């Protein structure tokens, strides 16, 4: 696989995950505001499933990467491996920075089904940080595809 192909694949995956993150965050905010929209709820369910699938895989990759001694995560492409390793590094360096880094990824995955206002606030905090993680990773893909001059 060429680096360009990997960057393009990673870019597309990142875009889908950012879209899912934004869709679910908007739905949670509307729910907290007492505004129910059936169309938005259907979109949120699709976003929830997209994130649930990714976070399930991500949790297993993190577990493998965090097992001593430091390991290379097998079975994933180099761009996903880099995302995992950056997350592990941030988690170790900034453990109290956000809920996303403090909670086990399985618990973050559980928050996708938040129903109470408190759980929804926690979900929103995690989604905000997750979006930042995806956006940082996406920037590297854009540079890989288009170069530094953009």
C-alpha positions in Angstrom: 0.0 0.0 0.0 1.3 3.4 -0.9 1.4 6.2 1.7 -1.0 8.2 -0.5 -3.5 5.4 -0.4 -3.2 5.0 3.3 -3.6 8.8 3.9 -6.7 8.8 1.6 -8.2 5.8 3.4 -7.5 7.4 6.8 -8.9 10.7 5.6 -12.2 9.2 4.6 -12.4 7.2 7.8 -11.6 10.3 9.8 -14.3 12.3 8.0 -16.9 9.6 8.7 -16.0 9.6 12.4 -16.0 13.4 12.7 -19.4 13.5 11.0 -20.7 10.8 13.4 -19.3 12.6 16.4 -20.9 15.9 15.4 -24.3 14.2 14.6 -24.4 12.5 18.0 -23.3 15.7 19.8 -26.0 17.8 18.1 -28.6 15.2 19.0 -27.5 15.1 22.7 -27.6 18.9 22.9 -31.1 19.0 21.4 -32.2 16.2 23.8 -30.8 18.2 26.7 -32.7 21.2 25.5 -36.0 19.2 25.4 -36.3 19.3 21.6 -37.0 15.9 20.0 -36.6 15.5 16.3 -37.4 12.0 14.9 -35.2 12.6 11.8 -32.3 13.7 14.0 -32.9 10.7 16.3 -32.5 8.3 13.3 -29.3 10.1 12.2 -28.0 9.9 15.8 -28.7 6.2 15.9 -26.6 5.6 12.7 -23.8 7.8 14.2 -24.0 5.9 17.5 -23.5 2.6 15.6 -20.6 4.0 13.6 -18.9 5.2 16.8 -19.7 2.1 18.7 -18.0 -0.1 16.1 -14.9 2.1 15.9 -14.6 2.5 19.7 -15.0 -1.3 20.2 -12.1 -1.9 17.9 -10.2 1.1 19.3 -10.6 -0.3 22.8 -9.0 -3.6 21.8 -6.1 -1.8 20.0 -5.5 0.4 23.1 -5.5 -2.6 25.4 -2.9 -4.2 23.1 -0.8 -1.1 22.9 -0.9 -0.4 26.6 0.2 -3.9 27.7 3.7 -3.8 29.0 6.2 -3.9 27.4 5.2 -1.4 24.8 3.8 -3.3 21.8 3.2 -2.8 18.1 -0.5 -3.2 17.5 -0.9 -5.9 14.8 -3.6 -6.2 12.2 -4.2 -2.5 11.6 -2.8 -0.1 9.0 0.0 2.2 9.9 -2.2 5.3 10.1 -4.6 3.6 12.6 -1.5 2.4 14.6 -0.3 6.0 14.7 -3.7 7.2 16.0 -3.6 4.5 18.7 -0.1 5.4 19.8 -0.8 9.1 19.9 -3.8 8.4 22.0 -1.8 6.2 24.4 0.9 8.9 24.7 -1.7 11.6 25.4 -3.5 9.4 27.9 -0.2 8.8 29.8 0.9 12.5 29.5 -2.4 14.1 30.3 -4.5 11.7 32.3 -6.6 14.3 34.0 -7.0 16.5 30.9 -10.4 15.1 30.0 -12.9 12.4 30.7 -12.0 10.7 27.4 -8.4 10.0 28.7 -9.5 9.1 32.2 -12.3 6.6 31.4 -11.7 3.1 30.0 -12.7 3.1 26.3 -15.4 0.6 27.0 -17.0 3.0 29.4 -16.9 5.8 26.8 -18.5 3.3 24.4 -21.3 2.8 27.0 -21.9 6.5 27.2 -23.0 6.4 23.6 -26.3 5.2 25.0 -26.6 8.0 27.5 -30.1 8.8 28.8 -29.8 10.9 31.9 -28.7 14.6 31.7 -25.5 13.7 33.7 -24.6 10.9 31.3 -25.3 13.2 28.3 -23.0 15.9 29.7 -20.3 13.2 30.1 -20.9 12.0 26.5 -20.7 15.6 25.2 -17.3 16.1 27.0 -16.0 12.8 25.5 -17.3 13.6 22.0 -15.7 17.0 22.1 -12.3 15.6 22.9 -12.7 12.7 20.5 -13.5 15.1 17.7 -10.3 17.0 18.5 -8.3 13.7 18.4 -9.9 12.9 15.0 -9.2 16.4 13.7 -5.6 16.3 14.7 -5.1 12.9 13.0 -7.0 14.1 9.9 -4.6 17.1 9.6 -1.7 14.7 9.2 -3.7 12.9 6.4 -4.3 16.1 4.6 -0.6 17.0 4.7 0.2 13.5 3.5 -2.2 13.9 0.6 -1.7 17.6 -0.4 1.6 18.6 1.2 2.6 21.2 3.7 1.7 24.2 1.5 -2.0 24.0 2.2 
